[in-house]
Every structure is written in C-alpha cells, then in structure tokens.
Amino acid sequence: MWKKIVSICAVLFILITSQVHAHVMNADNAYNDLNYTEAKGEILFITALGMTNNQDETATFRPNDKLTMKELAEFLAAYYHLEGENTAQQAVEDGRISSLEGNATVADVNEAFFAGELAIENGSEGLTREAFAKFISEHGGSLIEEAGFTEGPVGLVEAVEQKEISVDGKDTHQYHIQIGNETITLAAHPYVDASSVDPTIWEGMYVTTSLLMEDHHDNGEEVAQFLSISEDQPVVEGETSSIHEESKTEAAEVVVEKDEHHANWLFIGLVVVVVLIVVGLYMKKRK
C-alpha cells in the first residue's frame, strides 16, 4: 500500500511542479544532457533559431559528439524549413552541403550557413555539436534577421508583470518584462538562457540578449522568443561595472525569497495531497 502511495505522490509532485511556468524552456528542461557543457546558452540559441526542430526525439543534444555531415544537413534543413521525407538530401541538392558522408568541418559549416564568405583559418578542423553551436552563435548575426528575428532591448529587468489570459480556450500566463523604458512580452514557448524558468525571478537581473519575432496569433505583436539573462550586470569593454555590492546583495535576497515562496507552496500542496490519500485509503480499509 505504501509503495502505491509513494508512487502516486511522486507523480502528483511532478504534475504540481510542472504546472509552474511549464512553457518556458531553459537548459534544464529543453534537453536532458546539458549538465556538463559550457555551451548551454549557444545550444539554446540555435534551438530558438529553429535549427534543431528535426533533431533527436529523445530530447538529447549530445554536445560532445562529432558533428556529421548528415546532421549539418539536418540543421540546415530545419533552419530553412525544408519539407519532405528526406530534407537532408534536399540540402545537398540545394548546393549548400557537399555530401551526407563523414564528419563536418568548420569549412563545411561556413559553406552551409554563410555561403563560404567567413574569413576562417581553421577550415579543416572537425567540430563537436557544441562547437557548432558556439560557431553559429559567434558568427550568426546575419542568421538572426534571416530567421525573422529582430534584436530587442537589453539591460536591467526593472519589473515583471504576470497576466492571466485565454489562448484557444485555455487559461495561461503571459509575462510583460520591463527593461529600462521598454516593455517586451514573453512568447508562449520561449527559450531562455537563465537559471530559472519563472520570469518573476528575473526582476533585478540583466537581459544581455533578446530576440523578438512577430507573433501571428497575437495581432502581429513582436514577442520575445529568446532571452539570455545574467544575475550580474554585464561589463562593457573599457568600462567598469557600476553596480554596487549592496544592490547585488539585495537582488540576491529577492531571488532567494521568491524561490523559497514557490517552494513553500509546492511543499504545502504536496503534504495536503499525501494526507488526503492516506485518509482515503484508511477509510476504505475500515469499510
């Protein structure tokens, strides 16, 4: 009986916690194998650009695996929204990929995504999948606009407003994030390079990158599809950070307080569910 109770409680706990900001994706829930890579932000960036739509269905990115020519073709096909049964072969037929055989080099990536126009010195080097993500992030400024994104505001998150809205008859959260004098709306399914998927926790932190895209389901308004968020104020080259230690401490205290608040409510909910299950089973046994 107790094993059954424990199993039910575990499932309920997962359901309770998953209901909180379930649509915001970061390195912890977008893939299940990014714990030890230093390229989490870059991998999320190429994911937001749509390059991994046709990738591993097991929710793994395999950052340390060698990038094959077939995988490079699949990244390219996903980015350009090629359709059909064999989109990788279509990428070859389009002339951006020379072959689907063997491993990809820096020169192959340069040719595939940049028409060979980047000035590179290590063209013959092979790439891991995380190195590919880093390369695209470093050189892919042109790909942002080509994918339909515009670069949004960056800076201190001064406020986060949460609204309850209905989408296709379902209630959901919508978040409006104030950055300086500008306010951006978070997309329904954004990717964020951040430690928390709870947008209210970001208040007092810094947006270092924001990519906006027109939302066809919301009167064409631009919404944030990708954000990179730092707990520390970025230091501009040639300048020193103006943030004071006191401000950093206060921001950290706010984050801790909010995290503890969410954790307390989740714990209370779980305890209530366990008590109800135990009482129900006891009453049933007495009958």
C-alpha positions, 0 to 999 in steps of 0.5 A: 500500500505504501509503495502505491502511495509513494508512487502516486505522490511522486507523480502528483509532485511532478504534475504540481511542479510542472504546472509552474511556468511549464512553457518556458524552456531553459537548459534544464528542461529543453534537453536532458544532457546539458549538465556538463557543457559550457555551451548551454546558452549557444545550444539554446540559441540555435534551438530558438533559431529553429535549427534543431526542430528535426533533431533527436526525439529523445530530447538529447543534444549530445554536445560532445559528439562529432558533428556529421555531415548528415546532421549539418544537413539536418540543421540546415534543413530545419533552419530553412524549413525544408519539407519532405521525407528526406530534407537532408538530401534536399540540402545537398541538392540545394548546393549548400552541403557537399555530401551526407558522408563523414564528419563536418568541418568548420569549412563545411559549416561556413559553406552551409550557413554563410555561403563560404564568405567567413574569413576562417583559418581553421577550415579543416578542423572537425567540430563537436555539436557544441562547437557548432553551436558556439560557431553559429552563435559567434558568427550568426548575426546575419542568421538572426534577421534571416530567421525573422528575428529582430534584436530587442532591448537589453539591460536591467529587468526593472519589473515583471508583470504576470497576466492571466489570459485565454489562448484557444480556450485555455487559461495561461500566463503571459509575462510583460518584462520591463527593461529600462523604458521598454516593455517586451512580452514573453512568447508562449514557448520561449527559450531562455538562457537563465537559471530559472524558468519563472520570469518573476525571478528575473526582476533585478537581473540583466537581459544581455540578449533578446530576440523578438519575432512577430507573433501571428496569433497575437495581432502581429505583436513582436514577442520575445522568443529568446532571452539570455539573462545574467544575475550580474550586470554585464561589463562593457569593454573599457568600462567598469561595472557600476553596480554596487555590492549592496544592490547585488546583495539585495537582488540576491535576497529577492531571488532567494525569497521568491524561490523559497515562496514557490517552494513553500507552496509546492511543499504545502500542496504536496503534504495536503495531497499525501494526507488526503490519500492516506485518509482515503485509503484508511477509510476504505480499509475500515469499510 
